[in-house]
Amino acid sequence: MLAYCDYIADEINVLFWSQQSEAIITKVGNVEYDLHPEQGWMMSTKKTIKLTDMNGKIYRVTVEEIDNV
C-alpha cells in the first residue's frame, strides 16, 4: 500500500501558511524528512514541521504512517 506522508505534510504546510492572518502561528518551518544523520538516506516516510506561536513556543507536527492494529 502506498503511504501519503509527503502529500499530507505538504497540505498541512500550505494550510498553516494560508492561515497567517490569524496571527496565532507566527512561523512555519519547512517539511523535514526522516533521514539518516550521517549518510542522508531515507529512514522512514515520517515528515515533521516545526511551528512557532505568537508567544514564541515551538511545536512539532509529525506525519507518520502507522500499522493497522
Backbone torsions as a table, in degrees:
resi	resn	phi	psi	omega
1	MET	NA	140.4	178.1
2	LEU	-74.1	148.7	174.0
3	ALA	-109.3	140.7	-175.7
4	TYR	-112.2	31.6	-178.3
5	CYS	-58.5	-41.6	179.5
6	ASP	-60.6	-48.9	-178.1
7	TYR	-62.4	-47.0	-178.0
8	ILE	-64.2	-44.2	178.9
9	ALA	-62.3	-40.7	178.8
10	ASP	-65.2	-41.5	178.3
11	GLU	-62.6	-40.9	177.1
12	ILE	-63.3	-44.8	-179.9
13	ASN	-60.3	-46.3	178.9
14	VAL	-62.9	-41.9	179.6
15	LEU	-61.5	-46.2	179.2
16	PHE	-62.3	-42.5	179.5
17	TRP	-65.1	-35.7	-178.2
18	SER	-74.3	-16.9	-178.6
19	GLN	-98.9	18.3	-177.3
20	GLN	-60.2	-23.9	-179.7
21	SER	-65.7	-19.2	178.2
22	GLU	-69.7	-28.1	175.2
23	ALA	65.0	8.8	173.0
24	ILE	-78.5	-43.4	175.0
25	ILE	-96.0	117.8	-174.7
26	THR	-101.9	-17.5	-179.6
27	LYS	-145.3	134.5	177.6
28	VAL	-124.4	121.5	179.6
29	GLY	-81.3	175.0	176.5
30	ASN	-74.8	160.9	174.2
31	VAL	-70.1	127.4	179.6
32	GLU	-106.3	138.3	-179.1
33	TYR	-94.7	155.1	177.7
34	ASP	-87.5	87.1	-175.8
35	LEU	-108.4	151.7	175.1
36	HIS	-59.5	131.0	-173.1
37	PRO	-63.8	-25.7	-177.1
38	GLU	-106.6	-41.8	-173.0
39	GLN	-102.9	-11.7	171.1
40	GLY	79.9	5.2	179.3
41	TRP	-81.0	155.3	-175.6
42	MET	-70.5	124.6	-179.2
43	MET	-91.1	-33.7	178.1
44	SER	-157.8	176.4	178.7
45	THR	-86.7	4.5	-179.1
46	LYS	-61.6	139.2	176.8
47	LYS	-128.7	145.8	177.4
48	THR	-131.1	150.7	176.3
49	ILE	-133.8	128.9	176.6
50	LYS	-96.5	136.0	179.6
51	LEU	-124.1	150.9	175.1
52	THR	-124.5	132.5	178.7
53	ASP	-89.8	177.9	-175.4
54	MET	-64.6	-15.1	178.3
55	ASN	-98.2	2.6	178.7
56	GLY	89.1	1.7	178.6
57	LYS	-75.7	135.0	-177.1
58	ILE	-101.7	138.7	179.3
59	TYR	-124.0	154.3	174.6
60	ARG	-120.0	123.0	174.8
61	VAL	-101.8	125.7	-177.6
62	THR	-117.4	134.0	172.8
63	VAL	-114.7	118.1	-174.5
64	GLU	-146.8	131.6	177.0
65	GLU	-73.2	145.5	177.6
66	ILE	-125.4	153.1	177.7
67	ASP	-73.3	144.4	174.8
68	ASN	-64.6	133.8	-178.3
69	VAL	-96.5	NA	NA
